[in-house]
């Protein structure tokens, strides 16, 4: 679990994160959403200590990250997997070499053991048989899965995904969403996803915090969003008339179900 308490961050006179607290539990997809400039990326950088927060605390499994010694901080970094928005694959390396890179850097496994782990995780993300291909030879969705495999090959306890569906078509985006969700549950990972993709919100948003101008404006699940009365959240999520109509229909259907249950109990 990752817990953040009263995180604040400003650059000069501009406050970017304003007293944000949340609990991100393992085994579920935790989403951070909000408009561009709302502070999502800065918040994540504060959590992983790429940026030092001005105030507040970050706990990894109840351990205050600021109180860790050098060896403990190194162990924590090795327990974090990152799926970058642009995949950040090495163009000159094959798929196998890209996925093996973290093992080369941070593990004591021999070459045969590394290859076993690489093949296991490639199979898990449905990429068996592409070991010798280069990033330029595979599709955008496959690149995203290679990035995910590389993020998971060290068996991290924590996984951070930055806009995992960026540049993907809707069908491939759903595949990536469900893959992240399945792996999160399978390995009981504490997963944080930063996204603008409303399909992701509705598909895998088991816990969501919505940031608006650096403040946590709302928190809940993808089911709660449908019935939210928060105007800022509704304006962000249901920006189009089509989505507003879909929300209204969903609310009517749920009210009908609740009415029938109350009047015709089983």
Secondary structure, DSSP 4 states (H G I P E B T S, - for coil): -EEEEEEEEEETTEEEEEEEEEEE-TTEEEEEE--TTSSHHHHHHHHTTSS--SEEEEEETTEEGGG--HHHHHHHHHTEEEE-TT----TTSBHHHHHHHHHHHH----HHHHHHHHHHHHHHTT-TT-TT-BGGGS-HHHHHHHHHHHHHTT--SEEEEESTTTT--HHHHHHHHHHHHHHHHHTT-EEEEEE--HHHHHHH-SEEEEEETTEEEEEE-HHHHHT---HHHHHHHT-SHHHHHHHHHHHHHHHHHHHHHHHS--
